[in-house]
Amino acid sequence: MGWREQNRLFTFGIIIGAAGGLIIGSIIAAQYGDKVVGSSRSLLARILRQRPQVRFEFLLQ
């Protein structure tokens, strides 16, 4: 197998992986919706040790 064929196979693998990721991500998003997105954002923020932003509308009450 020459280097051109290896490059084509590598590019094909990248395209198939990206398309598969989009399809799987879309299915998960359709099934679970905003609840999973919100919890995954808070988990990621906790992992990265980011403080939650201040909600100023609550301070004005």
Protein Blocks (a to p, Z undefined) as FASTA:
>chain_A
ZZklmmmmmmmmmmmmmmmmmmmmmmmmmmnmmmlmmmmmmmmmmmnopacdddfklmmZ
Z
